[in-house]
Amino acid sequence: MAISPSERLTVLTSEIQSLRSELVEMEKSTHRALITFLGVAAGAAAVAADPARWIIPQVRLDLAFLITQAEFVLALFALALVANLSTHAGYIAALEQQVNGLIGVHTVFWDSYISPRFIFGGRGGFDWSIRGLVLFFAALYLAMALEFMWMTDSKALSILVCVEFVGGLCLAEIVTRQRGAALSAARDLVGTPFPPPTSPPGPGA
């Protein structure tokens, strides 16, 4: 069933609005996870601030392992959300291009132009703040991992911490490519005719 350009525009804008609402909820989840980790880190710092406790080897060992594991769980959760956010943003960017094409002028272009160029494109303070935060958490994890591996006698746990660090870096690299892949795939599909069924429906369909 063919629809008019105005009806198509209504469908596209409704989809964009729905996706943006989902983005907001995912961003809230990211913020809550970050606040939770900061609470754990603050508690560990409070314990470590007491010199009488910090000089106890077992306390230092436990704190170092606690921080690495809490940060690794946070990183997995954050990377999963960021991958989802990037996929949504890529899809929204493709929808925005379709909307602008139907209208004939640039009307909506937050995810297709503003965000990738001036927020996450290395030109804004927000992007550099995020990079700084990521570097801080990576340095904290590395410092605690080295502290733990230096003190522990468990080779298995030492290997686990190393694998977590390398795995986190690999996942971060994959996530950075997610938005572009989603935009490319959505751009190729959005606006194309829906294909007919490849085979006739079965009995009872």
N, C-alpha and C positions, 0 to 999 in steps of 0.2 A: 504494500500500500504506500503510494507516494504521498509525501506531506509537503506543505507549502514552506517557503523559506522562513516565514514568521513562526510557524509551528516548530520547525527545526531549530530556530534560534531559541525558542522557549525551552526546548528539551536540553540544548547545550548549556544554557545559563543555569538551568535547574541542576544539572549534573555538576557544574562547577561549584555552585553553592553548597551542594551536599558534600563534595570532596573537601571543600575548605573547612566545613564543620568537623569533619573527621580529622583533618590536620590539626585543628585547635585542640581537640581532645588528646591526640597523641603527644603534642607538645606539652600539655599539662602533665601527662604521665612521665615524660622525660624530666620535667622540673621536680616532680615528687620523688623520683628515684635519686636525683642528684642531691636533694635535701636530706634524704635518708642516709646516703653514703657520707655526706658531710657530718651528720650526727654521729655516725660510727667513728669517723676519723677524729672528730673532736673528743669523743670519749677515750679513744686510744691515746690521743695527745695529752689528755688530762692525766692519764695513768703514767705516761712516759715523762711528764713534767716533774714528777717526784724523783729526784736523784737516787733516793734510797731504793726505789723500785727499779729504776732503769739499769742500775748496775747489777741487778740480779739476772743472770744469763737466761733463765727460763722465762722470765717476764719479757725480755727483749725478743726472745725467740717466738713466743706466743703472739706478741703484738705484731711483729713483722709478718708472720703467716696470716694473722687475722686481716691485716690491711690488704695484703696481696689478694686474698680470696674475695674479700668484700669488693675490692676495686674490679676484679675480674668479672664478677657477677654483674656489677653495674655496667661494665663495658659491653658485655654480651647483650644486656637489656637495651642499652642506649644504641648500640649498633643495629639491633633488630628494628627499633623504632625509627632510626635515621634512614635505614634502607626502605622502610615502608613510607616514610615521609618523602623520600626522594622519588619513589615510584609514583606516589600521588602527584607530586609537583610536576613530574615529567608529563603525566597524563593531562593535568590541568593546563600546562603550557600548550599541548597539542590542541585542546579544546578551545583555548583562547585564540589560537591562530585561525581555527575554523570560524569562530564568532566574528573576528575581524574581517575575514574573507567574505562572510555573508553581508556584513554591514557596509563594507567597502572602505572603511577608515579604521585606524588604530584606536580602539575603544577600551579594550581590556588587555593588559599586557604585563601584569605584575609577575606572574611565574614564567612567562615567556621572554621577558626583557629586563624588567627592573631588578628582580631578585637575583638572577644569575650574574648580572653585570655589576650591580652596585651594593649588594649585600653579601653574596657568597663568591664574588668574582675577584677577591683580593683588592678591591678598591675602597672598601668601607671598614670602619672601625669594628663593626660586629664580626666580620669574617676573621680579622686578626685577633679579636678577643677569643673567639672559639678556638683558633689555632693555638693561642697561648694556653688556654685551659686544657686542651688535649696534650700539649707538651708537658704541662705541669703534672697531670695525672700519669703520663708515661714515665716521667722522671721519678715521681713518687713510687710507682710500682717497681721500677728498676732498682731504686735505692733499697726498698724494703726486701725485694727479692735477693739482692746481693747480701744484705744483712742476714737474711734467713739462711741462704746457702752457705755462708761463711760459718754459721754457728751450729747448723743441724748436722746430725750424723746420718740422716736418712737420705740415701741417694735417690730413692723413688720420689720423695717429695721435692727434692731439688730438680729432678727432671720434669716433674709436673709443673713447677713454677716456670721453668724455661719454656716448656711447650705452650703454656698459657700466654706468655709474653709474645712469642713468635706468632702464635695463632691469632692473637688480638691484632697484631700489625697486619697480617694477611687479610683478615676480615675487614679491617678499616680500608684497605686498598680496594677491596671488592665493592664496598659500600660507596666509595667515591665515584665509581663508574655507574652506579645504579640509575641516577637521574638521567644521564645522557642516553642510556640504553632504553629506559622507559619512554623518553621523549621520542626517540627514533622509531620505536615500535608503534607507539600510539599515532605518531604523525603519518606512518604508512597505512594505518588502518582507519583512522577517524575520517568520516566523510565518504568512504568507499561503499559501493552497493553491497548490501548483505547477500552473501552467496546462497544459491538455492541448495536444498538438501542433496547430498551426494548419492543418496540411495532412497528408494521409496520407503515410507513408514511401514513398520512391521504390523502384523495382525493385532488388532485391538488398539492401535495408536490413534 
